Amino acid sequence: MKTVYDFSVKDRKGGEVSLREYANEVILIVNTATKCGFTPQYEELEALYKKYHAQGFTILDFPCNQFGQQAPGTDESIHEFCKLTYGTEFPRFKKIKVNGEDADPLYQYLKEQKGFVGWNPNHKLTPVLEEMLSKEDPDYKEKSDIKWNFTKFLVDKKGLVVARFEPTEDLKNVAKQIEALL
């Protein structure tokens, strides 16, 4: 059975990193952007990282410029922005594509494991996302593609994808599922 440990990714300097390095940890994999309405989630993500890291939790950050060109700049400038603005300490990798033919193989796998789960109806950006995405593709909800920045995949200590959270999901709910896996 395939797991996330079967994949390697590029660190922000282009070096190869096997996800086996994160074996036996609970992992939250996130596609991010620095110029997005969800960018302030970096603060909450860093709080989760600090709270649970010593217990075997990590966050893997994959900047992505596919949604509204909201992750401009180099890998290093994105990293500096996140460190200076939000104080992030969790690992950040090379900018990738998460959808399309040239999507990173890790993201192809993640989407195969967990499809779109729907928007949080109480989030203020849900109507905006629904309107924008349904104009582009009336059947977008039926596809497993990543819909926007800050989509999250939760991986257990065996490397299996156990949950997907859309960017509108309350991070308190994400925290509860992290705690259950630790």
Summary of the structure (lengths in Angstrom):
residues: 182
radius of gyration: 15.3
end to end distance: 22.0
largest distance: 43.9
contacts: 553
relative contact order: 0.20
helix: 37%
strand: 19%
